[in-house]
């Protein structure tokens, strides 16, 4: 009777474990669609200079893994971690630095910054990790009003800015290739709307160029830079990655992209070669915001 109970408990535990193994919210894949683990991914990321973590802004798994990646990179004793993000703009870089260095309290920081609506749930945990561990956290993005200016009036309009305003941008004139597939695709997506004019991809490019410029500027020898950005800013090794290569060809860059699928058991062909590592998240996972 005793052995029968033991076998029953063991069988029940096996069933539970089997169900848990089948129901997983995400799976990591390599560039060619091979399943890999978080540990193996981190082994590769620890060897590089720059990690571009391309997120889906409302994907909670992406934000969870950003924290896990940062904490693991922080444990690397050979390289010092720097964090930067699209979510913070250059004209507020000093405010961000003052908060991370402990010169501003949380209330003052949140009152002075232009924060994304999902800041508290999705970006605050990692920012406070940086603050607690004295990790340099860099605002990399162009102030949105200048991207809007490019869209409305063209790149030439940037020449009218003051020296201070220009200091918040990539050096002018910045490189631009309208034939990059991501920019071509952008034009094609909106060809039947009012958005499709030649300035539209340029307004994206000034963001990519500015983020790459400040990333390269802040990166020092024996550093590893973890950068958070929307996946469209780094997918297919374009966007920020392309600009990093324009500013410093010697940097090793690894990319991560987050995608959603009905099943995480295999990588859809359309996502092959999208990034060095592709994180497939179950499409049924609740969003951090709608």
Secondary structure, 3 states (H helix, E strand, C coil): CHHHHHHHHHHHHHHHHHHHHHCCCEEEEECCCCEECHHHHHHHHCCCCEEEEEECCCEHHHHHHHHHHHHHHHCCCCCEEEEEEEEEEHHHHHHHHHHHCCCCCHHHHHHHCCCCCCHHHHHHHHHHHHHHCCCEEEEEECCHHHHHHHHHHCHHHHHHCCHHHHCCCCCCCCCCCCCCHHHHHHHHHCCCCCCCCCHHHHHHHHHHHHHHHHHHHHCCCCEEEEEEEEHHHCHHHCCHHHHHHHHCCCCCEEEEEEEEECCCCCCCHHHCCCCCEEEEEECCCCECCC
